[in-house]
Amino acid sequence: MTAADLRLFDHEPAERAEAPPHRAPGLVVRVLPDVPAIDKTFDYLVPDPLRDQVRVGTQVRVELSGRRVGGWVTAVGVDPVPGHELRPIAKVRGWGPPPEVLDLAGWAAWRWAGRPASLLGTASSDHAVPGLPAVGPASGPPGAAPAPGVTVSVVPPAADRWSAIAAAVAAPGPGLVLVPSIAGARRLGARLARSGHDVAVLPDDWARARAGARIVVGARAGAWAPIARLSWAVVLDEHDEVYKEERTPAWHARDVVLERAARDGAPCLLLSPCPSLEALAAADRVVPASRTAARAGWPVVDVVDMRGEDPLRGGLVSQSLARLVQDGARAICVLNRRGRARRLVCAACDTLARCERCGAAVGLDGEAAALACEHCGSTRPVVCERCGATRLKQLRVGVSRLRDDLALLAPGAVVEVTGADAAPGDDLAAAQVHVGTEAVLHRVRHEVDVVAFLDLDLELAAPRYRASEQAFALVVRGARRLGPRARGGRLLLQTRLPDHEVVQGAVHADPERVADAERARRAVLGYPPFAALAAVSGPAAPAFVEALGAPAGLEVLGPADGTWLVRAPDHATLCAALAATPRPSGRVRVEVDPLRV
């Protein structure tokens, strides 16, 4: 489906009321202004001295409504509307994305309910590119072409991902590799360059990528790399939520790459230790790791069943963690605190109270004298599903004493790592124990012996439809910090749900357990990838939802906390309805494929 098919680039002649005296026939181009609120194109005249610099995708400066704005040429040699005088292009800024990427932006604007200009800004260089450097042939050295279609390769957390992508990057180019971070892209680009590959790393080497470098490496924005036609594509850690753009349109880099590969008939390789259900649904083939490789790529996993545990001073330090810390083990202790994080457990057997339908933690509905799930809305009697007891107690996350409790045990220093309050780098390296939210897994860079999730149930029973998938990704991140099993690190999971698929998936180094359970649950509840979702919020959201109405195939849920959920059986139905709904005055955010609802 192209931008033209979707009628995203509507056309109007440029500035009818301010027509300059340029009446002679000449080259006329169509320009999309770099103004987020405008998705219409305008016709402009190209002065003769600039004719050889203008092509589809070129970035230009034009006069619009009395001010000069940037824009992209979307068509060259068009027939202007008769009887209207055209203003000339004010300036050619330089090279922009190739025509294929412009067309892709039109599709993505429809797919994620946004405007093309926002996407083309991501696809363009952040500085003017008046000329392109010379690069070697894109074909590169001879190599075996990757298998066509979409392949999902399950790579254990501590496995060497270089070997997993080596065959793909050796294939003829041009090809694209995405990694979760810019720093990671630069490291991979340097390694490829040392191996003799012709590589461009975005955003620094945008001009080289536009000129036809054989391998282009980038982070999330790299999905919009200025490559006219892909020969192959690789996405590392496709499950990572960093690939989802937070601003609207909230596109997903993995899905942009999948669309590009499909358009170009290029093979696409998605690598992950815990593939998302969306990736598995898109795959033509799934290549699991061998059992030997899977076991070797995970550290030793210790599960502490907190139902039978007598934690230190009634807090979150289990006896297992206490022994490790007392013995001098260097540890990272993860506790994803929430401002109102509290749960109900059975007073008799200490079992966590969960929703029987979706598995989220439930709260007590005083009016109904029942347990209510804020995620799916179901209720059930106040009865423990394990032992049948009817008395529950509230479990609060006791973080205030956590650092002090560990400091009583550890022979070395205990440091709290919580983003803005994080200790300096020297203190982090010198400390024995590091305590904090999941950010601690990124901030502490030296080797550790133990990664402990002090209350994994905060993630397992979170009121989100992706809770299990997200919890397993967090556990994988902890496993990656410890390295392979041969290093001897220990991954400590403290939970009241030891039989949960996430816990068992880690114990058995088997992500398929998580995927199978998630797939069955989402199919019943009607969540992606078995349906398409959009979240609508903002001051003008009520007006937008009213204008949306109730087209066939659409279900509108809410509002909940000022947000409506719009559900459809597929993206074609959902996105067509969103595109047909006029935007009201005022701010409204439409997020297609929200990750945390």
N, C-alpha and C positions, 0 to 999 in steps of 0.2 A: 504494500500500500504506500503510495508516494504522497508527497506534500500536495501535489496538484490534485490527486484524487480526493484528498481530504479538504481541499479548498482552504488551506491554512494561510496562504499568501494571497489575500485579496488585493486587488489592484486599484489604485486611483492615480490620476495624473497629478504631477507635482505642482503644488502651490498655484492654483488657478488665479487667486486674487493678487499675487505679487509677480506677475509674469515679466521677466526681463526681456529686452529686445533681441532675443536669439530666435529668429524665425527661419533661418536657412535650414534646409534638411541636413541631417548628419546622423551619426551613430547615436542611437537611443538605447539606454539601459534601464532596467528595473532594479530598484534599490529597496531593501528592507532596512528601515532605520533601527539603530541600536537604542531603542527606547522601549523598555519593558512593557509599557502600557499600550503599545501599538503593534499590531500584527498585520498591517496592510503594507503593500508595496507601492512605490511611487516612481513615475518615469522621470528621467533626467537626460539631458543632452551631454555627450562627451566631447569636450574641446579637442580639436585635432591634435595638439601636442601630447594629449594623454591617451590617444586611441590604442597605442601598442602596449599600454600598461594595464588595460582594463580587460578582465575576463570574468567568468562566473566564479564567485567567491571572493573577488578582490575587495579589500576594505577601503572605503572611500569616506570623504567628508562632504556633506550636502547641506543646503539651506532648507530648513523646515520650520514653518510657523515663526519666522523671524529670528531663528537662532541656528547655529551650525551644529550638526550632530554627526556622529559616525554612522556607518551602515555597511551592508554587504550587497554586492551586485548579485542578483538572483537570475538575471537573464540579460543577454546581449543581443542587440539588433532587433529589438521589438518594434512593433508598429504602434506609435502613440495614438491616443484618442484624438481624432480630428478636431481642429478648431481650438486647441488649447496650446498655449505657448509654454515652453519648457525652460526651466532654470538649468544652468550648467552644473556639472559636478564641480565642487569647489577645490577638491584635492584628492589625490590618490595616496592613501596611507601606506599601502603595501599589500603583500600577499595575504590571502585568507584561506579558509578551508577549501578543499576541492568540491566540485559540484555534488559528488556522492554524499559528502557529509552534510551539505545543505539540505539535500533531500531527506537524509536521516533525521535531521533536526525537525523537519516538518512532521515526520512520523512520530518522533518522541514527544513533540508538543501535544499531539493528539493522545498518545499513550499515557502520558502523565499529567494531562490537563493543565498545560502551561502555555507559554508563548515561545516561538522559535528564537527570538532575539536573545533570550536568556541562555539558551543552549548553544547558540552560535558564539556567544561571548566565551563560553567554556572551551569551545572548539578552536578558538583563535589564539594567536600569540598575544602575550600581555604587553608587547612592545612592537613598534612598527618593523616590518620585514620588507625593505625595499627590493632586496634581491635574494636569491637562493644560492647556497654553496654547491660546489661540485661534489658528488658522492659516487661511490663505486656502483657497479651494476646491481640492481635489486635481486637478481636471481641468485647471486652468491655461489658458493661451492656446491657441487652436486651432493645431494642427500636424499634419503628416502622420504617421500611425502607422507605426512601423518594420515592416519585412516580418516576418510571423510565422515561427516556428521559430528555429533556432539558426544564426547567421551568424558565420563566422570571417573577420575582415578582416585581411589582412596589411599592416601599417603599417611602413615602413622605420624603422630606429633613430632617425634624426634628424628624422623627419616631425613635424609639428605634430599631436598627438593631439587637440587641441581641435576642429579641423575634422572629425576622424573621428567624434567623438561628438556634434557639434552637432545633427544631425538627430534623434538619439535623444532628447536631453534636451529638445528642443523639442516632443516628442510629449506628449499628455495623460498625466497621472500617475495614481497615484503610481508613481515609478520608482526604481531603485536603481543606483548607480554604485560599483564597487569599484576601488580603486587599491592598489598594494602597501604603502604606508606611511601612517601617521596624518598625518605632515607633508604628504605629497602630497595626502591627502584634504582637509586644511585649505586648502591652496593652491587646489585645484580648487573647493572650496566657496566660497571668497572670490571667485573669478573668476565662478562662476555667479551669486552674489549681486549682483556688480557689473553683470551682464548683465540683471538684473531678475527672476531666477528665485527662486521660493520654495524654499529649500534648508535642509536640516538635516544637520549634519556630526556623525557619531558618533565617539567616545562622548559628546561634549559636549552635543549637542542630542537626546539620546534621547527626552526628553519631547515635543519638537516632532515627531520622527519618529513617535512613537506617536499623536500627535494628528492626523496625516494630512498632513504636509508633502509637497509635490508631488515633490521630488527629495531623496533621501537618499543621502549620500556617506559612505563608510567604507573602512576597510582590511579585513584578514582577518575580524575579528569582525563587520564590516558585513554579511556574508552572512546573519546572524541578525537583521537590522534588524526592528523591530516594525511591519512593514507587513502589514496583513490580506490584501491581494490586490495582487500586482504587475501593473502595466500594461506594463512593459518593464524590462529590466535590461541593464547594460553592465559588462563586466569588462576593465579595462585591464591589459596585460601578463599575460595569463592563464597564460603559461608560468612565471612567477616562482615559485620554490619557497617563497617566504615565505607564499603562500596555504595551505600545508600546515601544520596545527596540529602542534606537536611533542609536546604532551602527549596522553595517551590519554583519550578516543577521538580518534585522529589524523585528523580530518575535513579535507576539502579545500574551501576556500571556493568555488572554481569549480564543483565538483560540487554543492554545496549550492544555489548560485544556479541551476544548470541544473535541479535537481529542483523548485525553487520556480517557475521559469518554466514548466516542463512542467505542474505542477499547476494553475497559474492561466491556462494558455493564452496566456502572454505571450511576445513576441519577446525573444530574448537575443542580444546582440552581444558576441563575444569578440574583442578586439584584441590583436595581438602581432606583433613583427617575426620571431618564430620560433615558430609555433604548435606546441603539444605534439601528439603523436599522439592523446592522449585527446580533445583539443578537435576535431581533424580528424575523429575517428571519430564524435563527437557532432553534427557540423555537418550541416545541411541544405544549406548552400551555403558555398563558400569564395570570397572576393573577393580576388584577388591585386592587388598594386600594379602599375601599369603599369611597363614596363621603364624609361621615362624617370624616373618618380618613384623607382623602386627604386635606380637608379644615383645619382640626386641625393641620396638619403637615406643613402647610405653614404660614408664617407671613402675616400681612396685606400688600397688594401690592397697592402702589399709582403710577399711571401713569401720568407723566407730559408731555403734548403735547407741544413740544417746538415750534410748528408752530404758536401758539397763545400766546406764553410766551414773557414777557419782562424781560430777565435775567439781573441780577445785572451788571451794567456797560457794557452790551453787551457781557458778558462772558458766563460761564457755570453754574453759580449759579442761579437756578430758585428761584422764589418767595417762592415756597413750601419749598425748602431746606433752604432758608434764614430764614424763620420763625422757623423751627425746631432747627437750630443752635443757633439762638438768644435766644431761650427758654432754652438753655443749654443741648440739647440732645447730647449724645456721639455718634459720627458718624464716619463711614468709607466711604470715597468718592473714588470711583474707576474710573480711566480714563486710559484706555489702549492706551497710546500714541504711535504713529508711527512716524518715522522720517519725512515722507512726507504725513502724514495723512491730506488729504483735500478732500472735496466733493463739488458737485454743488447742489444748491438749487434754486427753483423758486424765482425770485425777487418779484413776486406778492403774492404768497400764502405760501412761505417758505417750499414747499414740496421737499423732497430729490429726486434727479434724479437717477432713478434705471433702470437696464436692464429689459425689459419686458419678456425676456426669462428665465433668471436664478435668477434675483432679486439682483444682485451685484450692487454696486455703479458704475456709468459710468463717464467717463471723456470726455472732448471736443477734438475731432479730428479736428485740425485746417485745415488740407489739405482737408478733406472731408466735412467740415462744418457740422459735425454730432456728435451725442453722441455715443461713442464707449465703449464697455465692454471689459476690458482686461482679463476677466475670460473665457467667451465663444466665444468672437470675434464678436458678433453681433453688429449691428449699428442701430440707429434710428434718425429721425429728431430732431432738437433742439426745442422740444415742451414739455411743462409740461403736464404730463399725468393726472393731477388733474384738472387744470383750463384752459389749452390750451395756456398759455402765452409762449412767445418765448424768453424772457430775463431771463438769469440765473445769479446767483452770486456765487462766490467761498466762501465756508465756511471753514475757517481754525480752527484747534483745538487750542483755546487760553489757553494754560496751564501756560504761563509765569506769569500771574497775579492771577492764581487760588488760590494759598496759601495766597497771600496778600488780595484777596477779602474775603476769609473766615475768615482771621484774623481780618478784620474790623467788622465782625458780631459776632464771637464767644466770649463769656466771658472768656473761657478757652484757653489753648494753642492749636495751630494748628501745626501738625508735618507732614512733607513729608516723606513717606516711599517708597523708590525706590531701593530696593536691597542693593547694596554696600553702598549707601548713607543713609541707614536707621538709625534712631535714636537709641540710646541705649535702652535696655529693660525698665529701670526706666522711661525714657522720654516717651516711648510709653504708659506705664500704666498711666502716669500722664496727658497726653494730652486729650483734649476733642474731637478734630477732627483729623483724620488721612487721609492723601491724598496720593494716589499712584496708581501704576498699580495693576493688579489683585493679585500680590504677597502680597499686604497689607492684603488680606483676610486670609492669612496664618500667617503672622508675628504678627498681633495684636491678642492676645489670650484672652484678657479680654472681658467681656460682653459689648455690645454696644446697642444703642437704634435704630439706623438708619444705613442702608447700602444703599448708593446712587450710581447708575451707571450714571455718569454725561453725557455721550454721548454713549448710548447703540447702536446707529446706526453704530458706528465703527465696531461693531461685526455683527450686523444684515445684513449689506450690504458689508461685507468683500468679496473680490474676491476669495473665496474658496468654493469648492462644499459642504463642511460640515459646512458652516457658521452658519446656523440656529441651527444645533445640538450642535455646540460648544458654541454658544451664550447662549442657554438654559442651558447648563451645567454650564456656568459661573454664570448665574442668580440663579441656584440651589445652587451653592456654597455660594452665598451671603445670600440666604434664610436660609441655614443651620447655618450660623453664628448668625442669629437672634433667632433661636429656634422656638418652636411652637407658634401658634397664641395666646395662652393664656398668653404668656409672654409680649405681647403688642408691639413687635418690628415692625418697618415699613421698607419695601423694596421699595425704590424710583427708578422708571425707567424713565429717561429723554430721550425722543425719538421724532423724527418726523414721526415715523411709528407706531402709537398707535394700528393699526389694524393688525400688523404683528403677525404671529402665535406664535412666542416666547413670545411676550408681552401678548397676550390673553391666552396662556398656563399658564403663571404665575398668571395672574389675576384670572383665573378659577381653578387653581391648577389641571390642566389637561394636562399632557405630551402627551396624544394621539393626541391633536391638532397639535403639532409640528411634531410628527411621521407621521401623515397622509399627511400633506403638503410636508414634505421632501420626503416621499415615492413617491408621484405623480411626484414631480419635478425630482428626480433622475432617475425614470423610463423613462421619456421623454429624458433626457440628456445623458442617458447611463452611469451612475456612480454607484459605489458599493452601495448596494449589487446586483445590476442588471448587473454588469460587474466586471471584474477583472482588476486592474491597477498596473502598475509598473512605477516608475520614474527612469530614467537613466541619470546620470550626472558624471562629472569628466573629467580630461584631455583626457582620452582614450574613452570617451563616443561615439564620432563620429565613431571610429573604431568598437566598439561593436554594434552600431545600424546598421552599414553597414553589419557586419557579420550576424546579426539577419535576415536581409532581410525582406521579406513580406510573411511569411507562411500563409496558409489558416486560416482565423478566426482572424488574428491579424491586428490591426490598430496602426500605429505609428504616433504620433502627435508631432509637434515641429520642431526645438527646440525653447524654450522660456526661456530666461535667462540661456542658457547653459544646459537646461534640456529637455529631450524627455519623452513623456508619451507613454507607450505601453499599449494598451487596448485589451482585449479579452472577449468573452462571459462568460468564467468561468475560475477558477484557473487551472483546468487540462490543458486547452489549453495554457494558459499563461505560467505556470511553466514548461511545457514540452518544449516550445520553448526557454525559457531562459536557461534551463539546457542543451539544445542541442547546444547552441551558445558558441564557444570557447572564453575565456577571452583574450583580447589583452594585450600586454605588456603596462605597465602604469597603473595609478590608474583609476578605474571606480567604481562607486557606483550604485548598482541596489537595489532599495527599493521597495519591493512588498507591496501593501496596504498602500501607503503614506497617512497620515492623513491631510496634509496641502498643497493641490494643488488646 
